[in-house]
């Protein structure tokens, strides 16, 4: 469209100079092959801007050249040129020239355009009018229909909202009749700006009904009117086409015969213009007098569709009164003393009111109570657009959620635990839209009974003692740790999961078996197990720190095609005082910072620093619990990790690190772009590198001091998210969760 407008402007600018040159041209008589009926040699204005063929004129000197019809992009210039010729011929009253243009230029031009022969100009004119307007109708009728379809949707939505308000008043009336004056099942919804709980008597019900009924009536009238227009448009036939052609001929007949000639040449070029443009079509300003050349326009079609369409439903405020007026008029002088008016009032009006009530009840019965309850829940929980749409789409799931909410209300308010439960599920459905609420409830109940339900089978199949992990799962920081966090101020917090939805999501075990104890104090005697443990604790921050070359990232790294980079991690006291606490005989409350580094463009992919607080210490193990600090922020998962020693089944000393990470079910269901799933994988993979590195560091350290140590095969089990997705989507109940 922009190209066409630009082309038009350019052609206008040089049209005048070109016309002056054309007037001076002498037309040779020899004929050449080309696009037109009678053809002469190419005319070239010397600029390359106009190339085509002009029919020869008859007569001795061609005082005014004949007009031309060009079927290419030069139509704008040609139409302007033709109009100048027509004006010149008109001034000289060249009637013979006029007849020649009509019969030897326009008629053949139409025949060429339509690829059809006509016996006279009138038949040709009729055919090009039909061709032009049929094209207009084919383009514009769907556009007008789409406009009214949108209007039907908009007015239908408004009518639906009014019906909802009327239905709420009817439901509130039933509640009041049952003695429920202060509470309502739909208390968060409003009618006429008034919360339903504040409507407490039948008089208020009637007042608000009287306010809302005219609003509904208005929307109902508009909706049915728009539907009637759609029906009319859908049944358009020859009536529209005939009316358009009638308008076209009337328009044509409104001009004198010279302007009619101009109109016809403009029309032929205008049809070419349409080929290279799109509606709405804009004629050049020079043809302003033909601005209404097209009859089958959108406004014409819309007005034709509206013609004689009248919609008058029984919900119109004046329906009964207008029926009475008609009845009295048609029965004037009848019904004796009573008269037609009184007869209508006593006999017909009650029947009409009954019909209106019956029709209204039918409409109100179609308004779903679940839909209203969903509206109420959306407002009560402050749901986002996706969650709201999901509830309306999955009405059976919405019904289950609403029932649970209503079963757990205290003074019309959903209790906090139930609200959190529902919101976690509604967060899950944004990632798993086909999740079922019943499956979610089953899963949470299983987790409440056994927080290891997702991993229990895997733990047992891999030879781990689940009691050790239950101990870590249930471990919480003691009061002394909490007091220290409080003393450090804002930004220092424990990272527990206190809700009943916390589930074990990851367990691991990294061990080093020592078949010959080392001699760390170099006294020539192997150290005792307790001495090895003491040395392990003293050396821990050095042993736990490490690096990995060419670490494979799960995320795509900027400017790195193989997604590999060098990484490192360092364990060190958070403050200087933490070093003193850690090195003491009672390291409880010491904070160990974990500094991460990666040789990547965006270091945030790996530099998710963390921190742990020593929350337990005995002569056999210590436990570090994840915490949030000002410098390190929070960590993706909460958990406890234990380091210590034990005597294994072979009777040998074994140094180990083991942990359980916990998460909410909602956090385990994050899928897709923007959910940081690849970051989570990277987090776990870096963790595995960290503790595998610890195993090797311990082995080398022990062996360097005349000991003998071997790395045991690691066990790291993470719950498979796809399995959780399958569980929430399936129709069958969740009874047990297998590892494989």
N, C-alpha and C positions, 0 to 999 in steps of 0.2 A: 504494500500500500504506500509506503514511504517512497519507493522507487517511482511509482506512477505519478504521485504528486510532484516529485522533483522533475520528472520528465515533462509534465504539463507546464510547469513554470518556465523551464528552459525554452520549450517550444514557443511559448507566448512571447518571450523576449525577442526572439529573432523572426517572429511571424511577419511583422510589418515590413521589414526590409526585404524579406523573401518575396512577399506578395508584389512589391514594387518591381522586382526583377522579372517575375513571372509575366506581368502585364506586357512587358516589352518583347517577350519571346514570340518567335514565329514558329508555327507548328508545321513540320514537314508532313507530307501526305502519305509516305510509304508506311505500310503496316508491319508491325513486328509481333512476335508471339509474346504473351504475357498473361496477366491476371484478369483482364477486363473484356467486355463484350466487343467493343471496337477499340483498336489499340494503335497508338502511334509511337514514334521513337521516344526513348527515355528522355525525360526532362531532368536536368541536373542543375541546381542553382549555383554550382561552383564551390559549395562548402561541403558537399556530401550529406547535407541534412535532409534533402528531399529527392528521392528516387522512385520513379513509378511510371505509369502510363496514363495519358489523358486521351479521352475520345476526341476525334476530330470534330470541329464544328462544320456545319454546312453553310452555304452562302459564300459570298465573295471574299470577305476580309475578316470575319470573326471579330466583330467589334467587342464582344464579351466572350471569353473562352467558356467552353462547357465545363460543368462541375465534374468531379471525379469521386469515385468510391474506392478507398484503399483498405484492404484487409490485412493490415499489419500495424506496427507501433506508430506509424506516421499519421494515424487517424486524426489526432488533435489538430495538427497543422492543416491537414486536408480539409477538415470541417470548417476551420476558420477561413481558409482560402475560398471554399465554396460559398460561404455566407457573403463574402465580399463580392463575388461574381453575381450572386442573386440580387444583392442590393443595386449593383450597377445596371443589371438587366431591367430591374423594376423601374429605375429612374428613366430608362429609355423606352419603357413599355414594350419590350421585345417579347410579344406574346408567342410568336413562332418559336423563339428560343426556349420559352417556358414549356411549350408542348413537347419540344424535343427532350428537355431534361427529364420530364415526367415519363415519357414513353420509351426513350432510348437510353436513359441513364439509370433512373430510379427503379423502374420496373425490371430491367435486366439485372440491376444490382441486387434486387430482392431475389430474383430467380437464381442468381449465382450463390447468394447466401443460403437459400433454402434448398438448392439443388432440385428445383421444380419449375416447370413452365406454367405460365398463366395466360389466359386469353386476353386480359385487359388489366389496366392499372388497378382498378377497384378490387379485383380478386387478389392481386399481389399485395395490395395494402392490407386487406383483411388478413391474409396469411401471415404477414410480418407482425401485425398487431397481436395475433394469436400466439405466434412464436415468442414474442417478447414478453407478453404478460403471463404466458404459461410458465416461463422461466422465473418470472418474479414471484408467482404464486408458489412454485415448488421450493423456492428459497425461503420465502417469508412465512408461509403457514407453519412450518415446524418451529420457527423462532417464536411466533406468537403463541403457539400451543405450549411451548416450554415455559414462556412467561406465566401463563395461567396455571400451569402445573405447579410452578413455584408458589403462585398465589394460593392455590388449593392447599399446599403443604403448610404455608404460613397461617392461613385462616383456620385450617384444621387444628393446628397446634394451639392457637388461641382458644378455639372452642373447647378443646380437650382440657386446657387449664381451667376454664370456667366450670366445666362439668366436674372436674376434680374438687373444686371449691364447694359446689353444690352437694357433691357426694359426702364431703367432710362434714358439712352441716347436718346432713341426714344421719351420718354415723354418730356425730356428737349428740344429736337429739336422742338417739337410742341409748347412749351412755347416760344422759341426764335422766331419762325415763327409768333407768335401772338404779338411780340414786348416786351415780358417780359424778358429783358436781365439781370436784376439785382436780381430778386427774383425767387424762385422756391418753388413749393408745397412740394418738397422733399429735402429741403435745407440742412438737417442734414445728408443726405446719401452721400456716396463717390463712385466714379468710378475711378479705378486706383489710389486711394489715394487722389483724387481731389474732394472737396465738389462740389455738383452739382451747387450751386450758382456761383461758380467761372468759370464754363464753360459757356461762354457768346456769342459764335458765332458758325456758322455751321462748320467752318474748325476745330475747337476744337472737335466738335461732331464726325467728321469723323476720326480724329487722334485717339481719344480714342476708337472708334469703331474698328479701325484696330488693336489696341493693345489688346482689349478684345476678339475679334473673334477667334483668334488661341487658347486662353485659353479655351473658350467654346468648340471648336472643339476637343481639347485634352480630356477634361472631358467627352464629348459626346461619343468619341471612347471607352474610358475605361468603361463607363457605359454600352454601348451596348455589349462590349466584355464580361463583367461580367454576363450580362443577358443571353448571348448565352451559357455561361458555365452552368448556372443554368438550362437552357432548356435542355442541353445535359445530365446533371446529372439526371434530372427528368425523362428522357426517357431511362435511362440505362436498359439493358435487358441481354439477353444471350451473347451479344457482349462483355460486360465487364467480365462476368463470364468466357467466353471462353478464353479471353486474360489472365486473371489471372491464370487459370489452365494451359494454355500453358507456362506461365512463371514459374509456380510451377514445371512442368515436366522438363523444360529446366534446372532449378536450380538443380533438383534431378539428372538429367543425367550428370551434370557437375562433379560429384564425382565418385571415384572408388567404387567397390562393397563393400569394407569394410566400407568406410565412408557412403555409402548409408544405410548400416545396422545401423550404429551409428545414422544417421539422422532420421531413422524411429523410433528408440526407444526414441530419444530426442523429436521428434514430438509428440508421444503419451504422454510423460510426460509433454511436453509443453502445450498441451491442458488441462491437469490437472492444470498446473500453471495458465492458464488464468481463470480457474474457481475460483481461490482464489485471483485474482488480478484484475487490471483494466488497460486499455490502457493509455499510450503506454507501451507495455510489454517489459521487459528487461531480456534477457537471462543471466545466469551466465557467467563470463568471461571465464570459461573453455570451453564453447561452442562458442567461438568467430567465429569459421569457419562456424557456422550455423546462424550467425547474421541476414542474409537475408532470414531466413526460411519462414517467412510470406511474401507473395507476394501482397495480397490485402491491402496494407498499404495506409495511407492517401496520401503520395507523389505519389504512383503509380496511385491511383484513380484520383488525381488531374491532373497528366500528361496525363492520358488517356482521361480525360474530355477536356483537352486543345488541344488534337491531332486533327489536320486538322480544328480547329476552326479559322476562319478568319472573321473579322468584318471590313467593309469598307463602312461608311455612306456617304451621299452626302455632309456632312459638313466637310469632310476631306480636308485639304488645297490643296492636289494634285488631288482631284477628277476629275475636268474637264480636267486637263492635262493628267492624266492616261487614261481617256476615249478617248482622242484625239489619244494617242499612239496606243491604241487598234484598234481604227477605221482606222487609217492609215495603220496599219499592215494587217488588214482584207480586205482592199480595195486598196491594192497596184496596181498602174497602172490604176486605175479608175478615172472617172470624168474629162477626157480630160485634156486640158491645165490647168484648175483650180487645178486639183489634189485633192486627198482626204483631205489633210491638210487644204487647203483654204476652201474647201466645209464645212468641220467640223466647222471652225472658223466662217463662215458666216451664217450657217444654224442650226447647232446642238448646238454649244456652247451657243448662246443666249437662246435657249430653256432650257438648263441645268441650266443656271443662274436664269431663271425665276422659275424653279422648286425649286432651293435652296432658293430664296426669299420667295416663297409661303410657303415652309416648315418652314422657320424661322418665318414668320409672324404668322403661326399657333402656334408655340411654344410661341412666345411673347404674343399672345392673351390669352394664358393659365396662364400667370403671372398676378396675381390679383393686380389691383391698390390699393385695400384696404390693401392687404398684404404689399405693399411697403409703404403705408401711415402709417401702423402699425409699420413697421421697423423704420420709421422716428420718430414716436411718442415715441417709446421705448427709442431711443437715446436722444431725446429732453427732456424727463421727467426723464431720468435716472432710469427707472423702474427695479425692481428686477426680478429674474427668475420666481417666481410665478405669478407676475403681467403680465409679458411678455407672459407666457404660456397661461394665461387666455384670453388675447386679441386674440391670435391666435386660441384658441379653440372656443371662442364665437365671431365669426366674425361679426354678426349682431350688437352685443353690441359695438364692436370695431368701427364699422361704425358710430354709433350714437356719440360716444365720439370724433372721428376724425372730424365729421361734426361740432360739437360744438367748437372744438379747432380751426378749420379753419375759423369759423364765428367770432372768437374773437382774431384775430391776429393783431398785430401792427408791421408793417415792418417785416413780416414773423414770429414774435415772439408771442406766446400765452400770453395774458395779465395775470398778476399775480393772479387776482381774479379767472379767469377761470382755470388757472393751479392748484390753491389750491382746487377748486371745484372738478376737475377731480381726483386729487391725493387722496382726502378724499374718493371718491367712490372706487378707486383702492385699498385703504387700507381696505375698508369694504369687498371687494370680497375675501380677504384672509381668512375671517371668514365666509362669506356667499357667496360661489362661484356661486350660482344660482341667486344672486341679479340682478335685471334688472335696467339698467341705466335710463330708462324712468320713472320707479317708484321712483327712487332716486330723479330725477329732480322734480317730482310732490311733493314729501315730502318736499324737501327744499323750494320750492315755498310756500307751505302751512305754513312752519315755518317762512319764511320771513314775511308773512302776519300776522301770529299770533304765537309768540313763545310759547304759552301755548297750542298749538293744540294737543299735545300728552296727556295732563292732564286736559284740560278744562272740558270735560264731567265728569271726576272723581271729580274735584273740586266742580262743581255745584251740583252733586248728593250727596255730603257729606256736603252740607250746608255752604261751605266756600265762602267768598266774594272774587271773583277773582281779584277785583281791588286792594285789599291789596297786593296780590302777584305780580301783574303787577308793583305796586309801588316798591316792593323790587327787581324785575327783572331789572327794569330800573335804579335803584340806582347805582351811581358810587361814588368813593371816591372823596372828594373835593381837591382842590389844596393844602391846608394846610397839608393834609395827604400825598399827593404825594411828597411834599417838604421834609417832615420828612423822608420818605422812601429813598429819594435821599441822604439826609444828612447822613443816616446810612451806606451808601456805598454798595458795591457789595454783592449780596445775599439777599437783602431786596427788594421785588417787590410785586406789586399788582397782583392779580390773576383774571383779568377780562377775559371775552370772547368777543372779539371785532368783530369776524366774524359774517356774517349774518346767519351762520348755528347753532348758539347757541340756545338751546332749553331747556325749563324748564323740568327737568327730575325727580324732587322730590319736593313735598311740604308737609309741616306738620304744625300742630297747637297743642300746649300743654297749656291748661288753668287750672286755679284754681279759682273757684267761691267763693267769700267771702260774706257770708250773714250777718256777723257781723264783723265790723272792729275791729282790735286788738288795744291794748293800749301799743304801743312799748315804749313810753316815761314814762309809769307808773304814769301818772298824774291823773288817775281815769276817764279819758274821752277817748272814742274811737278816734283813730286818723282819720284825714281826708283822703280822697283818695290820695291827693297830698303827705301827710306825709307818707302814706303806700308805695307809689311809691319811695319816697326818701329813706326810710329804705330798700326797696327791692334792690335798686341800691347799697347802702352801704354794704349790706350783700351778694351781688351777688356771689362773688368768692367762699365764703363758701358754699352757697346754691347749686351752680352749681357743686361743686366737690363731688365725691362720689365713690362708689365701688359696685361690684356685685360678689357674691359668685357663683361658679359653672355656669359661663356664658357658654352658648352653642355656640361653634364656627361653622361656616360654613365650614372652612378649616379643613383638617385632622391634628391633632396635633401630633407631634412626641412623642412616648412613652406614649400616652394617648388614650386608646381605645374608651372612650366615648366622646372625643373631648370637654371636659369641663375644665374650669380653672377659678381661681379667677382673677378679673381685677379691676383696679381703674383708675380714671382720676382726675386731679387736675388743677384748673384754678388759675393762679397767674400772677402778672405783669412780663413782659419779662425782663425789667431792673428795677432798683430801681426808676429811674426817671418816669417809666411808672406807678408805684404805686402812686407817687405824682400826676401825671396827672389824673389818674383815680379817686382819692379821692377828686379832686378839683371840683369846681362848673361847670367847662367846660372840661369834660374828652376827648374831641375830640383829635385824634392822639394817644391816649394811646394804647399800644400793650399788649394784654392778651395772654399769652402762655397757651397751653393745653397739659399737660404732661400725657401721657398714660403709663400704666404698666400692665403686665400680668404675672401670675405665670406659664409660659410655658418655654419649652426648648429653643425655638427660639422666643425670645421676639419681633422680628420684625413683627410677625403676628399681634400683637396688639399695639406695641409701636410706632405707626405712629403719632408722636407728630404733633401738629398743632398750628396755631396762627391766631388771628383776630386783626384787628385794628378798634378802635371805629371811625366810619366814619360819624356818625350823632348822635346828642343828643338834645332832647327837654324836655319840662316839662311833657311829656307823654310817651316818648319811647327813646331808643337808638338803634343803629344799629351797628353790628360788621360785617366787611367784611373780607373774607379769604385773607391772604397774605402769601408770602413765606419769610422765614427768614433763616439766616445762620444755626441756631441750629435745626429748625424744618423742613426745606425743603418745598416742595409743598404739597398740599392736593389733594385727588383724584378728587374732584369736586370744582368748584368755586361757590360762593354764598354769600348771605347776610342773616343774622339772626337778627330778631328784638325782643327786650324785652320791655315790657311796661305794661300799664294798660288801661282799657276801662270800660265803663258801658255797661253791656250786656243786652239782650232782657228782662231779668227779673228785670232790674233796679238795679242789684247788681254790686259791684266792681269785676273785674276779672283781675288777673295778668296772663300774657301770655308770651309764646315764640313761634315765628313762623318763618319759613324760606322757601326760594326757592333755590334749587341747580340747576345749569345749566351745560350743557355739550354739546360737539359737537356730531353730529349724529354718527360720526365714533367711538367715545368712547363708545357709547351705544350699539354697535354691537359686542363687544368682547365676543367670546365664546371659550369654549374648554380649554384643558390643556395649561398652560403657560400664560393665559390671565388675571390671578388674579381675576377671577370672584368671587371666594369664598372670597377673601380679600375684594372685593367691598361689598358683602353681609354682611360680618363681620363689615365693616366700618359703614354701615347703621344701623345694629342691635345694635352696641355699641352706636351709636347716639341716637337711640330710648331709650336705657337704661339710657343714660345721661339725656335726657329731661324728661323722666318719673320719674327718681329719683328727678329731680328739682321740679316737681309737688308735690311729697310727702314731700320733705324738706320744701317747702313753706307752705303746709297744716299744718305740725307739728309745724312749727315756728309760724304761725298765731294763731293756737289753743293754743299754749303755752302762748300767751299774751292776753288771754281772748277774742280772736276772734273765729269765726266759719267759717271754710273753708272746701270745698270738692273738690276732684280732678275730673275734667271733663274728659270724654272719649277722648283719644288722636285721632287725625286724621293724619295719615302719609301715603301718596300715592306716590308710586314709579312706574315709567312707566315700563311695562312688556316688557322685551327684546324680548321674543318669538313673541310678537305681531308685533314688529318692523320688525323682520325677515320675518314674514308672509307677511307683507305689501310690502317689497322689492322684494319678490319672486313671488307674484301673477301676473296674466296676466291682471286683471281688474285695472282700474284707481283708485287712492286713492281719495275718495271724503270726507269722514268723519271718525273720529277715535273715537270709542266708548270705554267707560270705561271697559265694560265687554266683 
